[in-house]
Amino acid sequence: MKKTCLAVLIFLTVGMLGCGNSQELLNEETVNNENSSGKVHVEFMQGKPESVEAYEKVIQIFEEQNNTIDVEQVNLPDTYTVLTTRLSSEEYPDIFNHFPLRPDFEVLVQSGQVLELTGDEYLENVNPSILEMAKTEDGKIYSLPLTINTMGVYINKELLDEYSLTVPETYEDLISLLREVQDKENGKFLFACKDTWTLWQMMDRLLGQLYMNSGNDFSKDFEAIGKGEKKAEEIDEIVRAAEQMLELFSFAQEDPFGTSFPQMCDDFANGKGIAFFQGTWAYPNIKKVNPDLQFIFIPFPAESGQKAYLSMNIDIGLCIPEGSRNIPEAKEFLKFISVPENAQVFNDADGSMSCIVGVKNNISEFDNAYQMIDRGDVYEMMSNMWPVNYNTTLMDYISAMLLNKDLEGYLRDVDIITPDFYK
């Protein structure tokens, strides 16, 4: 169903679219329905640090117009681990964000932890194609899809001009560019290996590009490995994605394993790298550090003779726990942020691609991506088809592959770990 719904994205237009102790018991103010000021306290737990300021802009406007509700945004480094713990121990926030197409979200839904929103009036503000994509197999809705994302290569346009280089059109062009500048202090392809989630995301998208071009079945191949019917080394897409990642890593900065995602964005913004591979969510980090930097965002270039595609995913789905004490007030916030003018405020600050009809994308750096979405040159990210927690397990072995520069060891690791997820 999701693949079918994704195909409908070809009808989207740019106008329509516009990755103390945190686990201690809730304090008294959070547990009580009203805080000391007499306002209803709504706790909003969200796991995207790059979106904190964008949410604060919307929350400020919301509180000005709803003076009986106080919204507290909570963002933690390990938000989703804390969220799982909170839900299982019945210490519910009132709103949380999640990724509606991921298997771990489906687990929360199936366990009865997420409030069904089917039929809520504010969902009519969501682009119908995306809302359809967000439905469970039985046609129900458990989140308000707010943004979609994609991933590609950020390139410092100022450095391209300085070195008289052109935007790469193929993978081979990208490698040629990196070879041209590899001896330059600012000519590195940046990695954030300290945050290993960036590694499985990169591997996922490299696989996606290759599978879209080969026409082979991603899910069946990994299932075959899981059942012992195939080895990773026998699957061209898995081998080639790993080879590409290792080749790009050969142009990495001096200390990629000491570099976090925020530091990588900061380094790029400060001209310390010519390119890096990341999602649209990196945009506000770059602009915050250096608003005047001239850069572009392109799809990951396909190899010569192949076609470039954009991976697509519902990036932000706003949800209400079944056990929230403040469901009416939580729904008021969802209703508010789904109004196009308010979603526009969020979109302008966050740099996201909005799911809300009427929101306009105003980010010139993403023009190429908008055009690809209009053409339908997109696919749903492959890791949505992996079993729960496979991606987070795989990322440590991707990290080891890069650290040891060991392709064969990585392929053996894939053979070893995959059966645990396909029983």
C-alpha positions in Angstrom: 0.0 0.0 0.0 2.8 2.4 0.9 4.5 1.9 -2.4 1.3 2.6 -4.2 0.6 5.8 -2.2 4.2 7.0 -2.7 3.6 6.9 -6.5 0.9 9.4 -6.0 3.5 11.9 -4.9 4.1 12.7 -8.5 1.0 14.9 -8.4 2.4 17.1 -5.6 3.4 20.6 -6.6 5.8 22.9 -4.9 2.8 24.9 -3.6 1.3 21.9 -1.9 4.5 20.7 -0.3 5.4 23.8 0.8 16.2 11.8 10.0 18.1 16.3 36.2 17.8 12.7 34.7 15.8 12.4 31.6 14.2 9.2 32.8 13.2 10.3 36.3 9.6 10.5 37.3 7.6 13.5 36.0 7.7 16.4 38.4 4.6 17.5 40.1 3.8 20.3 37.7 3.8 17.9 34.7 1.7 15.3 36.5 -1.0 17.7 37.4 -3.6 18.7 34.8 -3.0 22.4 35.6 0.3 24.1 36.5 0.7 26.8 39.2 -0.5 29.5 36.9 -3.8 27.7 36.4 -3.0 26.9 32.8 -3.3 23.3 31.4 0.3 22.0 31.0 0.9 20.1 27.7 4.2 18.3 27.5 5.4 17.9 23.9 8.3 15.4 23.6 10.1 15.6 20.3 13.4 14.0 19.1 14.6 16.4 16.5 17.1 18.9 18.0 17.3 20.8 14.7 13.6 21.6 14.9 13.6 23.0 18.5 13.6 26.7 17.4 11.0 26.2 14.7 8.6 24.6 17.2 9.3 27.4 19.7 8.2 29.9 17.2 4.9 28.1 16.7 4.4 27.4 20.4 4.8 31.1 21.2 2.1 32.1 18.7 -0.1 29.2 20.0 0.2 30.3 23.6 -0.6 33.9 22.7 -3.8 32.8 21.1 -4.6 30.1 23.7 -3.9 31.7 27.0 -5.3 28.7 29.0 -2.7 26.2 27.7 1.0 26.1 28.4 3.1 23.9 25.9 6.4 22.7 27.1 8.7 21.3 24.5 11.1 18.6 25.7 14.0 17.6 23.5 16.6 15.1 24.7 19.6 13.4 23.0 18.0 10.0 23.6 14.4 11.1 23.1 13.0 7.9 21.6 14.6 5.7 24.2 13.1 7.9 26.9 9.8 7.9 25.1 9.6 4.1 25.0 10.4 4.0 28.7 7.9 6.6 29.5 5.1 5.0 27.5 5.8 1.5 29.0 5.8 2.9 32.5 2.6 5.0 31.9 4.4 8.3 32.4 2.8 9.8 29.3 3.7 13.1 27.6 0.8 14.7 25.9 2.2 14.9 22.4 5.2 13.3 20.8 6.7 13.2 17.3 7.5 10.0 15.5 8.1 8.6 12.0 4.8 7.1 10.8 6.2 4.8 8.2 8.8 3.2 10.4 8.3 -0.3 11.8 9.0 0.9 15.4 6.0 3.3 15.1 3.8 0.4 13.9 4.8 -1.5 17.1 3.7 1.4 19.2 0.4 1.6 17.4 -0.2 -2.2 17.6 0.5 -2.1 21.4 -2.2 0.4 21.9 0.1 3.3 23.0 -1.0 5.8 20.3 -4.4 7.6 20.1 -6.3 7.1 16.9 -6.9 10.4 15.1 -9.0 9.0 12.2 -11.7 11.5 11.2 -10.3 14.5 13.1 -11.1 17.6 11.1 -7.6 19.1 11.1 -6.3 16.1 9.1 -8.1 17.7 6.1 -5.3 20.2 5.9 -2.8 17.4 5.0 -2.0 16.6 1.4 -4.4 13.7 0.6 -1.6 11.6 -1.0 0.6 11.9 2.1 -2.3 11.3 4.5 -3.1 8.1 2.5 0.6 7.0 2.9 0.4 7.5 6.6 -2.6 5.1 7.1 -2.1 1.8 8.7 -3.1 -1.4 6.8 -6.6 -1.1 8.2 -7.0 2.4 6.9 -6.6 4.3 10.3 -4.6 7.4 11.1 -2.5 7.7 14.3 -0.4 10.8 13.5 -0.7 14.3 11.9 1.9 14.2 9.1 3.6 17.6 9.3 6.7 17.3 7.1 8.4 15.0 4.6 12.1 14.8 4.1 14.7 13.6 1.6 18.4 13.2 1.6 21.1 14.3 -0.8 24.5 16.0 -1.1 25.1 19.4 0.3 27.9 21.2 -1.7 29.6 24.5 -0.9 29.0 26.6 -4.0 31.6 29.2 -2.9 34.3 26.5 -3.0 33.1 25.2 -6.3 33.5 28.6 -7.8 36.9 29.2 -6.0 38.3 26.0 -7.6 36.5 26.4 -10.9 34.6 23.2 -10.5 31.1 22.3 -11.7 28.2 20.6 -10.0 28.6 16.8 -10.3 26.0 15.1 -12.5 27.1 11.5 -11.9 28.8 9.5 -9.1 31.9 9.5 -11.2 31.8 13.3 -11.4 31.5 13.5 -7.6 34.5 11.3 -7.1 36.5 13.3 -9.7 35.6 16.5 -7.9 36.7 15.1 -4.5 40.0 13.9 -6.0 40.6 17.4 -7.4 40.3 19.0 -4.0 41.5 16.2 -1.7 44.7 18.1 -0.9 42.9 21.3 0.0 42.3 21.9 3.7 38.6 22.7 3.0 38.2 20.0 0.3 36.9 17.2 2.5 33.7 15.1 2.2 32.4 15.4 5.8 31.2 12.4 7.9 29.6 12.4 11.4 30.6 9.0 12.6 30.2 9.9 16.2 26.5 9.9 15.5 26.2 6.4 14.0 22.6 7.0 12.9 24.0 9.1 10.1 25.7 6.0 8.8 22.7 3.7 8.5 20.8 6.5 6.8 23.6 7.0 4.3 23.8 3.2 3.6 20.0 3.1 3.3 20.0 5.8 0.6 22.9 4.3 -1.3 21.1 1.0 -1.4 17.9 2.7 -2.5 19.5 4.4 -5.5 21.0 1.1 -6.6 17.8 -0.9 -6.1 15.7 1.6 -8.0 18.0 1.3 -11.0 18.3 -2.5 -10.8 14.6 -3.2 -10.3 15.4 -6.0 -7.9 13.5 -6.5 -4.6 15.2 -5.0 -1.6 13.0 -6.8 1.0 13.4 -10.2 -0.7 17.2 -9.9 -0.8 17.5 -9.1 2.9 15.0 -11.8 3.7 17.0 -14.3 1.7 20.1 -13.4 3.7 18.1 -13.8 6.9 16.9 -17.2 5.9 20.4 -18.3 4.9 19.5 -18.6 1.2 21.9 -15.9 0.0 25.1 -14.2 1.3 25.6 -10.5 1.2 28.6 -10.8 -1.1 26.3 -12.4 -3.7 24.0 -9.3 -3.9 25.4 -6.6 -6.2 23.5 -3.7 -4.6 24.7 -4.5 -1.1 28.3 -4.8 -2.2 28.2 -1.7 -4.4 26.6 0.5 -1.7 29.3 -0.5 0.7 32.0 0.1 -1.9 30.6 3.6 -2.6 30.5 4.4 1.1 34.1 3.3 1.6 35.2 5.3 -1.4 33.5 8.5 -0.2 35.0 7.9 3.3 38.5 7.9 1.7 38.0 11.7 1.2 36.7 12.3 4.8 38.1 14.9 7.2 40.8 14.2 9.7 38.6 13.0 12.6 35.3 11.7 11.3 34.8 9.5 14.3 35.1 12.4 16.7 32.6 14.5 14.6 28.9 14.7 15.6 26.0 15.6 13.3 25.8 19.2 14.7 29.6 19.6 14.4 29.5 18.4 10.8 26.9 21.0 10.0 28.9 23.6 11.7 32.1 22.7 9.9 30.3 22.8 6.6 28.8 26.1 7.4 32.2 27.5 8.3 33.8 26.3 5.0 35.7 23.4 6.5 34.4 20.9 4.0 33.2 21.0 0.4 30.4 18.5 0.7 28.5 16.1 2.9 25.6 13.6 2.6 22.6 14.4 4.8 18.9 15.1 4.9 16.9 18.3 4.5 16.9 18.5 8.3 20.5 19.7 8.2 19.5 23.0 6.6 18.5 25.0 9.7 21.8 24.0 11.4 23.8 25.4 8.5 21.8 28.6 8.1 22.0 29.3 11.9 25.8 29.2 11.8 26.3 31.0 8.5 23.2 32.5 7.0 25.2 33.9 4.1 26.8 30.7 2.9 26.2 29.9 -0.7 25.5 26.2 -1.1 23.3 23.8 -3.1 21.5 20.5 -2.4 21.5 17.8 -5.1 20.2 14.2 -5.2 23.0 11.7 -4.6 24.5 11.4 -8.1 23.8 8.0 -9.8 26.5 6.1 -11.5 27.0 6.7 -15.2 24.1 5.2 -17.2 21.8 5.1 -14.1 19.1 7.5 -13.0 19.2 9.6 -9.8 16.3 9.3 -7.4 15.3 11.0 -4.2 14.3 9.0 -1.1 11.2 10.3 0.6 9.8 9.7 4.1 7.3 11.3 6.4 9.7 13.0 8.7 7.4 14.4 11.3 4.2 12.8 12.5 2.7 14.4 15.6 1.0 11.9 17.9 -0.9 11.8 21.1 -0.4 8.9 23.6 -3.5 6.9 24.4 -2.8 7.7 28.1 -2.4 11.5 27.8 -4.2 13.4 30.6 -4.8 16.4 28.3 -6.1 15.0 25.0 -8.4 18.0 24.2 -5.6 20.5 24.7 -3.2 18.3 22.7 -5.6 18.2 19.8 -5.9 21.9 19.9 -2.2 22.2 19.3 -2.3 19.7 16.4 -5.2 21.7 15.0 -3.2 24.9 15.3 0.0 23.7 13.7 -1.9 22.2 10.8 -3.4 25.5 9.8 -1.4 26.6 6.7 -0.3 30.0 8.0 1.0 28.4 11.2 2.6 25.5 9.3 4.3 28.1 7.1 5.9 29.6 10.2 7.3 26.2 11.1 8.3 25.4 7.6 10.2 28.7 7.1 12.1 28.2 10.3 12.8 24.5 9.9 13.6 24.2 6.3 11.3 21.2 5.9 9.0 20.2 3.1 5.5 20.6 4.4 2.7 18.0 4.2 0.2 20.8 4.7 -1.7 22.0 1.6 -1.1 25.7 0.9 2.3 25.9 2.5 5.0 27.2 0.1 8.5 26.0 0.0 10.7 29.1 0.0 14.1 27.5 0.2 16.0 28.1 -3.1 18.7 25.5 -2.2 16.1 22.8 -2.5 14.7 23.8 -5.9 16.3 20.8 -7.5 14.6 18.5 -5.0 11.2 20.2 -5.5 11.5 19.6 -9.3 12.3 15.9 -8.8 9.3 15.5 -6.5 7.1 17.1 -9.1 8.5 14.7 -11.7 7.9 11.7 -9.4 11.6 10.7 -9.4 11.2 9.5 -5.8 10.9 6.4 -3.7 10.1 5.5 -0.1 13.2 5.0 1.9 14.3 1.3 1.9 14.8 1.0 5.7 11.1 1.3 6.2 10.9 -2.2 5.0 13.6 -3.5 7.4 12.4 -5.3 10.6 12.3 -3.2 13.8 15.8 -2.2 15.1 17.6 -3.7 12.1 18.9 -0.3 11.1 20.2 0.6 14.6 22.0 -2.8 14.8 23.5 -2.4 11.3 24.9 1.0 12.0 27.6 -0.3 14.4 28.8 -2.7 11.7 28.9 0.1 9.1 31.0 2.1 11.5 33.4 -0.8 12.0 33.6 -1.2 8.2 34.7 2.5 7.8 37.0 2.4 10.8 38.8 -0.8 9.6 38.3 -0.1 5.9 37.1 -3.7 5.7 34.5 -4.5 3.0 34.7 -8.3 3.4 34.3 -8.1 7.2 31.2 -5.9 6.8 29.6 -8.3 4.3 30.2 -11.2 6.7 28.7 -9.2 9.5 25.5 -8.6 7.5 25.3 -12.4 7.0 25.7 -12.9 10.8 23.3 -10.4 12.2 20.5 -10.5 9.6 19.0 -14.0 10.6 18.2 -12.6 14.0 15.7 -10.3 12.4 14.1 -12.7 9.9 12.8 -15.6 12.0 
